[in-house]
Amino acid sequence: MQLLDAAEHDLAGLVAIYNEVIATSTAVYSSTPVTVEDRRQWWRARVAAGFPVLVARDESGIAGFSTFGEFRTWPGYRFTVEHTVHVRADRRGSGVGTKLVEALFPRAAALGKHMMIAGVDAANTASIRFHERLGFAQAGCLREVGHKFDRWLDLVFLQRRIGA
């Protein structure tokens, strides 16, 4: 498996993973599938802002992706980023997600970031445990702030220090 900066030709693989997550889980609080053009604009904006979009590629194609971006746009939050990681269904639990998130830490440090945030659906205990294994600590829970699959969803925030 290779970890690389995403290129435009990787976007179809990202879209396939992201749309499967949207359709089958509460990992993304959206029910609307994205298109390659949506992701192209998103990818270009991330890269233009200096944020990484990483892909894990193996012989079967794109196995997962990770990125981070601004946590909030106010200047006082400029040292904090929020990350995203998604792994293709058949590769979950194989270490792909760990490698993708770990690869974000030095990239965030190189940009002078201090803290990384993860927002995880409270019912997704596997993702919460995954983040805790990577050094994230739970920082709070916002009750019933999301809605999907005809139910209210709670959002857990976790955080991990990047720099000193």
FENWO-V978134 format. One record per backbone hydrogen bond with DSSP energy under -0.5 kcal/mol. CO is the residue of the C=O (numbers start at 1). NH is the residue of the N-H. E is the energy in kcal/mol with one decimal. If there is no record, write none. Layout:
CO_NH_E + CO_NH_E
This chain:
2_4_-0.6 + 2_57_-2.9 + 4_55_-2.9 + 7_10_-2.3 + 8_11_-1.5 + 10_13_-0.5 + 10_14_-1.8 + 11_15_-2.8 + 12_16_-2.1 + 13_17_-1.9 + 14_18_-3.0 + 15_19_-2.9 + 16_20_-1.6 + 17_21_-2.1 + 18_22_-2.6 + 19_23_-2.3 + 20_24_-1.7 + 21_25_-1.7 + 28_30_-2.0 + 31_33_-0.6 + 35_39_-2.3 + 36_40_-2.2 + 37_41_-2.2 + 38_42_-2.2 + 39_43_-3.1 + 40_44_-2.7 + 41_45_-2.2 + 42_46_-2.3 + 43_47_-2.7 + 44_48_-2.6 + 45_49_-1.6 + 46_51_-2.6 + 47_50_-1.4 + 52_68_-0.9 + 53_6_-3.6 + 54_66_-2.0 + 55_4_-2.5 + 55_57_-0.6 + 56_63_-3.4 + 56_64_-1.0 + 57_2_-3.0 + 58_61_-2.0 + 61_58_-2.6 + 61_63_-0.6 + 63_88_-3.0 + 64_56_-2.5 + 65_86_-2.4 + 66_54_-3.0 + 67_84_-2.5 + 69_82_-2.4 + 74_77_-2.2 + 75_78_-1.8 + 77_80_-2.3 + 79_114_-3.5 + 79_115_-1.8 + 80_71_-1.4 + 81_117_-2.9 + 82_69_-2.0 + 84_67_-2.1 + 86_65_-2.6 + 88_91_-2.3 + 88_92_-0.7 + 89_92_-0.8 + 91_94_-1.6 + 91_96_-0.6 + 95_99_-2.1 + 96_100_-2.3 + 97_101_-2.4 + 98_102_-2.8 + 99_103_-1.7 + 101_104_-1.3 + 101_105_-0.9 + 102_105_-0.5 + 102_106_-0.7 + 103_107_-0.7 + 104_108_-2.7 + 105_109_-2.6 + 106_110_-2.3 + 107_111_-0.9 + 108_111_-0.7 + 108_113_-2.4 + 109_112_-1.9 + 114_162_-3.5 + 114_163_-0.7 + 115_81_-2.4 + 116_160_-2.2 + 117_83_-2.4 + 118_120_-0.6 + 118_158_-2.5 + 120_156_-3.3 + 121_124_-2.1 + 123_125_-1.8 + 124_128_-2.0 + 125_129_-2.6 + 126_130_-2.4 + 127_131_-2.5 + 128_132_-2.3 + 129_133_-2.4 + 130_134_-1.0 + 131_136_-2.5 + 132_135_-1.7 + 137_159_-2.3 + 140_157_-2.9 + 141_143_-0.6 + 142_145_-0.7 + 142_155_-2.6 + 146_153_-3.1 + 148_151_-1.1 + 151_148_-2.1 + 153_145_-1.2 + 153_146_-2.1 + 154_122_-2.9 + 154_156_-0.5 + 155_142_-3.0 + 156_120_-3.0 + 157_139_-3.4 + 157_140_-1.2 + 158_118_-2.5 + 159_137_-2.5 + 160_116_-2.7
